[in-house]
């Protein structure tokens, strides 16, 4: 009878242990947050927190894990509504690329994550949402993100000025002395680039930046735009207050700047390196007809080719190479504007000059393409942030 009792006691303990394990497992997969009735489980939350801690090399990522999973549900719901879906091949390629950025094969990365208690599905979901959202944003906002030629011109012109504009910036400098640190810095910079609040960006600077400015939350003093490094000047000039630069990779670091404010000071003359202009001359009627058909300097090529009586010259010269008369004519012109040149003698002869471009000394090594890319990136990032904010504002989010 004693043996039987002991057996019953052992069986009861086993049963109780099984029930406790089942209850624990059930608790892990219980919903803790619902986003428009789409559940986020305790298990997903715990996995995302571990994953972010590995990426950010930081603890205390619980709130960030909750926010990122809520955003994931909103992003994927928007993608579903638009019919945006990632193929298996696209997902696998993106997973490989992410691993390669850490100088690892995909299997090596998955093994490393598994050793830290992160499942492959957690990594797969993270990559799938990121790539799907990026493709959705490109499709939705590509047409609206392209800067106009006039916007590029303004960015270049304001960057070329020796004075007249001063800016208030906040900086974050992330360490990237090794391949592993560089990959981590890139991931952190991508997250930081989505911040819209100057206070939040400053708080992240205080936490993450390795620059001395971190003690002030990364906030820098007013600086003349012309005093900034040549490569940075056109990038900053293309931002609006609150916007953040794309990550700037420099030796051993990844740097981001947020523009807090802009102010105008006494305007000084910009230092022009070269001026590109078109000079067209010939019979007055032919010159007049050509100017009616030309919107840019390059349009004159066709007119001159079709009418041998026209003489076209397109040149790039420094200001000190130009004649005083030509310099005065070009001085008051904007890009693609033209002015009549005084004729050498009376008669049926005319000359016009059109400004093709001004190149500032500080911008000789900065292409229009670089400026356009930065303007496009900043605009599409802003549009994406606004779209996500709208989704979140209209969402039904319930914490269980």
N, C-alpha and C positions, 0 to 999 in steps of 0.2 A: 504493500500500500504506500509505503514511503517512496519507493522507486517510481510508482505511477504519479504520485504527487509532484515529484521532482520533474518528471517528463512534462507534465502539464504546465509547471512553472516555466520551464525552458521554452515550451511552445508559445506560452503567453508573451514571454519577452521577445521572441522572434516576431510574433504577430504585431506587438506594439512597435518594435523597430521598423517593421515594414510599413505600418500605417504612418509613422512619423516621416519616413523617407518619401512616401507618396504625398503626404501633406506638404512637405518641403518642395517637392518637384512641382506640385500643383501651384504653390505660391509663386515659384519662379516664373511660371507661364501665365499667371494672372495679369490682366491688364492693369497698368498703373496710370496710364494716360490714354485718352481717346481724342483723336483729331478728326473731326467730322465723322465720328463713329469708327474710324480706323484705329485699332488698338496698338498700343506700345506696351510690351510686357516688361516685367521686372528683369527677366533674363536679357532682353535686348538692351535695356538700360545699363545693366551691369557689364555686358560685353562692350558696349560703346564707350563706357567710362574707362575700362581697361585699355581699349584700343587707342583712345585719345591720350591717355597717360604715356603710352609707348611713343606715339608720334610727337607729343609735345615735351616729353621728358619732364613731366611735372605731375604732381599729385593734385587732388582736389578738383577734378574735372567733372564732378557730378552735375552741376548746373549746365555746363557746356554740353554734356552728353544729352541732357533733357532737351535743351534748345535745338541741338543738331538733329535729333530724332524727330522732333515736331516739324522742323523745316523739311526733313526728308519726306515725311508723309505729304506735306503740302506740295512739294516739288513733284513727286511722283504722281499725285492726283492731277496736277496741271498737265503733266506729260501725257497721262492717259487720255485726258479730255482732248488733247490736240492730236492724238494718234501717234505720238512720238514713242518709239520702242527701240531698244538697243538689241542688236543681234548677238547671238552667242559668240561669234567671231570677234565682234567689236568689243564685247565685254572682256574676253580673254586677252585681247591685244592691250586693252587699257590696264588690266591687272599686271601683265608682263611689263608694261612701260613704267608703272609705279614702282615695281620691284627693281627694275633696271636703274631708276633714279637713286636707289639706295645701294647700287652696285651688287645686287643679288639676283640670282635666278628666282623665278616665281616659287618653285618648290622650297628653296632655302628660306624665302620670306615667310611662307606659310608655316614652315617648321619652327621658325623663330617666334612667330605669333602664338603657335600652339604651346610652346614652352612657357609662354606668359599667360596661358589660359584663354587665348582669343581664338574662337572658331573661324574656320575658313569662310563660313557663310557671313559672318560679321564683316570680314574684309571684302567679300564679294558685294554685299549690299552697299557698303561705303563707296566703292568704285562705281557701281552701277548708277547710283543716285547722282554722283558728281558728274559723270560723263553725260548722262541723260539730260541733266539740267543745263549743262553747257551747250549741248546741241539744241535744246529747246530755246534757250536765250538767243543763240545765233540766228535761228530760224525766225524768231519773233521780232528781233530788234536790229537785225543786220542793216536793213535799209535806213533806219533812223540813226544809226551810230556813225555813219560815214561823215567825216567833217567836210565842209565845203572848202573850196580853194581860198575863199575870202577868210575863213576861220584860220586856216593854216598860215595865210599871209599875216594876219593880225598877231598870231602867236610868235611868228618869226620876227615881226617888226618890234613888238614889245620886248622880246628877248634881246634884240639888237641895240636897244637904247642904252646909253651910258647912264642915264638917270631917269627920273620921272615916275618910277614905280618902285614901291617897296612892299615886301611881303612878310607875313608872319607865319612861321612854319613850326610844325612839331615833327621830330625825327624819332625813328626807331631803328637801331642798329642791331642786327641779329648775328651772332657768331657763326662762321662758316669756314673754319680752318681745315676741316677734313671733309671727305666725301660724305660721311655719315651726317656730320653737322650741316653740310650744305643741303642735303635732302630734307632734314628736319626744318631748316630755316625756310626753305621753299614752301613747305607745307604750312608753316606758321604764317609766313607772309601772305599766302593765299587767303587764310582766314582773316588776317588783319585788314586785308584790302577790302573786305566786305563791311567794315565798320563805317558808320555814317556820323556817329556822334564824336565831337572833338574831345569831350570828357572821357568817353570810353577809350579812345585812341591814346589819350594821355595816360590813362590808368594802365594800359597794356605796355606803354613805354616804361613806366615806372617798374613794372614787373619783369619785362623781358629784355629791354635794351641793355647793351653793354657800354653805351656811350656815357660820358660824364653828365650829359643832359638828363639822364634818367632821374636824377634827384629832383629835377623840376618837372617831372612827368614828360620829358622830351621836348618841352617848350623852348623854342629859341627866341632871341630878341628880333626886333624888326631888322630886316636886311634889305639893302638895295638889290633889286633884281639883277642889275649889271654886275654886282659883286659875286654872284653865284658862279660856280664852275660852268664853263662853256656848255658842256653836255647837259647840265641840269637846267640851265636857264630857259630853253624853249619848252621843256617838260613842265616846269612850274607855271610858266605863262599860259599854258593850255588848260590849267585847272580852274575850277570854281571853288569858293570857300566850302570846306567840308570834304572835298574830294581828296583822294589819296593817289600817289603815283603808283605805277606798276613797280614791282620789286626791281631794285637796281643792284645787280650783282657786281661787287668790287672784290679785289683780293681779300680773301679771308672774312668776308662779311656780306650780308644782304641788307640793303637799306631801303626804308620807305619814308616818305614825307607826306604829311597832311597839311594842306593849305588852310590856315585859320582865318586869315584876313588879308586884304589888299588895300593899299592906299596910294594916292597920287601925290607926288612932290613936285617941286619946280622942274619943268620939263627941260632937258638938255638935248642937244642935237645928237642923233645916232651916228656912230662911226661906221661909215659905209666902206666896204672893201672894194667891191666892183658893182658896176651898173650894166645891166644888159638891156640893149635897146635896138629897135628897128628903125632904119632910115630909108624912106621910100621917096623917090623923086621921078618926075616925068611930066608928060602933058597933064594939065590941070584936070581935064575931064577924066582921064584914066586914073589919076591919083584919087580923085573924088569917088569914083566908082569902086576902087579897091578898098577904100576906108569904110564904105557902106557894107561891104561883104566880110570885113575882118573883125573878129572879136578878140583875137589874140595875135601875137607877133607871127606865129607860125602860119596863120591864115594868109599872110602876104606872099608866101612862097607860090601858092597856086596862081595868084593874080599876076605875079612877075613872070611866071612860066608861060602863061597864056597871052601875055601882052609884052612883046620884046621892047616896047618903048619905055617900059618901067625899069628902073634900076633899084634893086633892093640890097641893103647891107644890114646884117644883124651882127652886132659886136658886143663884147663884154670888156669894159675898160674901168680902170680905177679912176676916181674923181680927178686926180692930178694929171691924168692923161687926156682928159676931155677938154675941149675948147670951152671958153667961158660962156659963149652963146649957147652951146649945146647943154652945158651943165645947168644953166638958168632955165632952159626949156623943160628939162627933165625934172627939175627940182619940185615943181608944183604938180607933177602927174602921179596918179596912182597906177598900180599895175594894170596893163592893157588899155590905158587911156592914151590918146594921141594929141599932138598939137602941131599946128602949122609952123613950118620953118620959114623964116623970111627968105623970099626969093632973091637970087643974086641979081636979077634984072627984071624989068617989067616984061610982060608977055604971057604966053600960054604955058607957063612952067610953074610947077608947084612941088613942094617938098613937105613931108610930114615926118614926125618922129614919134614912135610909140615906146612907152616904158614896158619892157618885158619882165624885169625883176630887179630888185635891189638885194645885194648880198652883203650882210654885215660881217665885219671882221671876226667877231666872236662866233659866227655861225658857219664858217667856211667848211668845217668838218662835220656839221650836222645836216643831214639830208631832210628834204621835205617828207620823205617817207617815214623817217623816225618820228618827226613831229606828228604826222597824220596817224601813225600807229598809236602813239600815246593818247592823242585826242579821242581816237576811236575806242581804245581800251577803257579810258576814264568814263566815256559816255555810256558804253554798254554795261559797265559795272554799275553805274548809277541807275540805269534803267532796270537792271536785274534786281538791285536792292529795292527799288520802288515797287516792282512787281511782287516780290516776295513779301514786302510789308503789307501790300494790299491783300494778298492771300491770307496772311496771318490775321489781319484785322477783321476779315469776314469769316474766319474759321470758328467752328464750335469746338473749343478745347476744354476737356474735362479731366481733372486730376482725381483719381480714385483713392 
